[in-house]
Amino acid sequence: MTSSIVSYNILVPIFADRPAVYQKCQLQFLKTDYRWNLIESQLKQEILHHDNTIICLQEICLSFLPKLELFFHGLNYTFFHNLYGLRNNDYLRVGIAIP
């Protein structure tokens, strides 16, 4: 059996909400809802088009956790996450999703 491992930096909204840092990026592309739709679409493609994909995520914010848990549960994945951040950075986490 083969597996693939992919890794994504999600970029917490408080960091994305700094247009001065991302001057070459159009503002609508930094919006949380827009970014979530892209993240969800990309993760779904990875899972549906590759057998046994293990997904590693960095910079998961507290507000994304329910969405990610529901998303992975719906695709029969188990999602583990661990806190490493503080209140000022929206309690950053890392996570791993496995089939």
C-alpha positions in Angstrom: 0.0 0.0 0.0 1.3 3.4 -0.9 0.6 6.7 0.9 1.3 10.3 0.3 2.0 13.0 2.8 1.2 16.7 2.1 1.8 19.7 4.3 0.0 23.0 4.3 0.5 26.3 6.2 -3.0 27.5 6.7 -1.9 31.1 7.8 -4.1 32.2 10.7 -6.5 35.1 9.9 -4.7 37.5 12.3 -1.6 37.2 10.2 -3.4 37.3 6.9 -5.2 40.5 8.0 -2.0 42.5 7.4 -2.3 44.0 3.9 1.0 45.9 4.4 2.8 42.6 4.7 1.1 41.1 1.6 1.2 44.2 -0.6 1.2 42.2 -3.9 -1.8 40.2 -2.9 -5.3 41.5 -3.7 -7.3 42.1 -0.5 -10.1 39.7 -1.3 -7.6 36.9 -1.4 -6.7 37.5 2.2 -10.2 37.3 3.5 -10.9 34.3 5.8 -14.0 33.0 4.0 -12.2 33.1 0.6 -9.2 31.4 2.0 -11.2 28.7 3.8 -13.0 27.8 0.5 -9.6 27.4 -1.2 -8.2 25.4 1.7 -11.2 23.1 1.8 -11.2 22.6 -2.0 -7.4 21.8 -2.0 -7.6 19.3 0.9 -10.6 17.5 -0.7 -8.7 17.1 -4.0 -5.8 15.6 -2.1 -8.0 13.1 -0.3 -10.2 12.2 -3.2 -7.5 11.9 -5.9 -4.8 10.1 -3.8 -5.2 7.0 -1.8 -4.1 7.1 1.9 -3.2 10.8 2.0 -1.8 12.0 5.3 -2.4 15.7 5.7 -0.2 17.9 8.0 -1.3 21.4 8.8 0.5 24.3 10.4 -0.9 27.6 11.7 -4.4 26.4 12.4 -6.4 29.0 14.4 -8.9 28.2 17.1 -11.8 29.4 14.8 -10.8 26.9 12.1 -10.9 23.9 14.3 -14.6 23.1 14.1 -14.6 23.5 10.4 -11.6 21.2 10.0 -12.9 18.6 12.4 -16.3 18.5 10.6 -14.5 18.4 7.2 -12.2 15.5 8.0 -14.9 13.6 9.8 -17.1 13.8 6.7 -14.3 12.1 4.7 -13.7 9.4 7.3 -10.4 10.9 8.5 -9.2 11.2 12.1 -7.9 14.7 12.9 -5.4 15.3 15.7 -4.2 18.8 16.7 -2.0 20.3 19.3 -1.7 23.9 20.7 1.5 25.8 20.6 0.3 29.3 20.4 -1.0 31.9 22.8 -4.0 34.2 23.0 -2.3 37.0 20.9 -1.9 34.7 17.9 -5.3 33.0 18.1 -3.9 29.9 19.9 -2.0 28.5 16.9 -2.0 24.8 16.4 -0.6 22.1 14.3 -2.6 19.2 13.1 -2.5 15.9 11.3 -5.3 14.1 9.5 -5.1 10.4 8.7 -7.4 8.0 6.9 
